[in-house]
Amino acid sequence: MSAGLDRRALAVLPDGERRSAHDAAVFNLREKRDQAGRAEPDFERLREHARALKAHALDHLDLLLERFEENASRAGAVVHWAEDAPALNRIVHQLLESRGARRVVKSKSMLTEECGLNPYLESRGVEVVDTDLGERIVQLASEPPSHIIMPAIHRSREDIGALFHRELDVPPGETDPVRLTEAARRHLRSCFLGADAAITGANFAVAESGTLVVVTNEGNADLGMSLPGLHVACLGLEKLIPGLADLAVLLRLLARSATGQPISVYTSLVNGPRPGAELHIVLVDNGRTRLLADERHRRALGCIRCGACLNTCPVYRRAGGHAYGFAIPGPIGLVLAPALGGTEEQRGLPLASTLCGSCTAVCPVKIDLHEQLISWRASDVPRGLRERLLSRFAAACLSSPALYALAGLALRAAWPVLSRRWPGNPAGPWLASRELPTHPGASFRARWRDRVRGAGP
């Protein structure tokens, strides 16, 4: 595992009650997903249908993009193309600046997190308010989201109460979820009413009609899109699907995989601007066409951002989203980081996995995530000094019986020291979230030798 991820995980979710609470809260979503899947007789057939649907869409993405632009333009929207994150940020800022928009309400969008849109706009004098409750919590705390669909799942009610006391003037010691939500609603209502523009993402974009599909449980995106005169929707190229019939399949999977709901509370289909308003759609590449051209990894673009792989991943559950250092955490983030990430550490994230395969088992569109990670590991992903030394040592031991036996002897001798949590223990970060088995005693070879001798005359 990445040494940087180890350190950040210990800082964000220190060993003990906080880590256990995060683990339980996230895995509870996995259990709800399983229950929802069992309650839907067609669930596995839907998964296979969705896999084929997304594969078809990726195979014909060029045609779908052209068709979407044509139909969205016919409906009254203006379509923009952004090659990368700086291009997206410039386009959005120019749209806001040309219309004098200084206050923006924004609904949850992992793409804009990936591209750093908020800090870009804020550095140019634009006030951006994230209106999803979880997003607003982490924004007030000056943190990035820690989960694709539950941005503040790493925070307790006590944390949020203290934050709202400081930022929203709620009474000290308030921890009741209903009253905290009411305080956030009062605060956000004034932001909606005073906004000059709205920025949203989109869960899907339907090529046959030029329709944007925005799915929420809080209705914040709908309120944001309905009040200001300017709506800017930002979405990655991979969001395209052929038709509305395909949307029906994906919607039946999305909420069930994310939160265990049969369907989300709000599913809004946006087909052009409302009368007197403007709709601008920014289609963003930012490494996606490069990933599309990679036969080994292009299937990762089929992701519908449900978060199911995060909810089942033993690394994510114990490390938290902030440990990854990438906008999209969890297994899907590990797969996307080498293609979409910029830093050397982000490109080395495929090493931060147990390869247990649980992520692949729950993916609603059947992306072979663990196989993708194995493939990335076999390529030239950056490895830190620790990973390089351990890999070389393991290769040497496994190619020499004598060295293998010597290494086993040394490890058994050092076991009592290495297995204890003491200051300065080089295995400390690794041991922080793991329990080693009891000392194995004699080696298998030694026990086999004794057994053979005991069986002799």
Secondary structure as UniProt FT lines:
FT   HELIX           3..12
FT   TURN            15..16
FT   HELIX           17..39
FT   TURN            41..42
FT   HELIX           43..59
FT   HELIX           61..74
FT   TURN            75..76
FT   STRAND          78..82
FT   HELIX           85..98
FT   TURN            99..100
FT   STRAND          103..106
FT   HELIX           110..115
FT   HELIX           117..122
FT   TURN            123..125
FT   STRAND          127..130
FT   HELIX           133..140
FT   TURN            141..142
FT   TURN            151..154
FT   HELIX           157..167
FT   TURN            172..173
FT   HELIX           177..193
FT   STRAND          197..200
FT   STRAND          204..206
FT   TURN            207..210
FT   STRAND          211..216
FT   HELIX           220..226
FT   STRAND          230..236
FT   HELIX           237..239
FT   STRAND          240..241
FT   HELIX           244..258
FT   STRAND          266..270
FT   TURN            275..276
FT   STRAND          278..284
FT   TURN            286..287
FT   HELIX           288..292
FT   TURN            295..297
FT   HELIX           298..302
FT   HELIX           308..312
FT   HELIX           314..319
FT   HELIX           321..324
FT   HELIX           330..340
FT   HELIX           344..347
FT   HELIX           349..351
FT   HELIX           358..362
FT   TURN            364..365
FT   HELIX           369..378
FT   TURN            379..380
FT   HELIX           385..398
FT   HELIX           401..418
FT   TURN            423..424
FT   TURN            426..427
FT   HELIX           428..431
FT   TURN            432..433
FT   HELIX           444..455
//
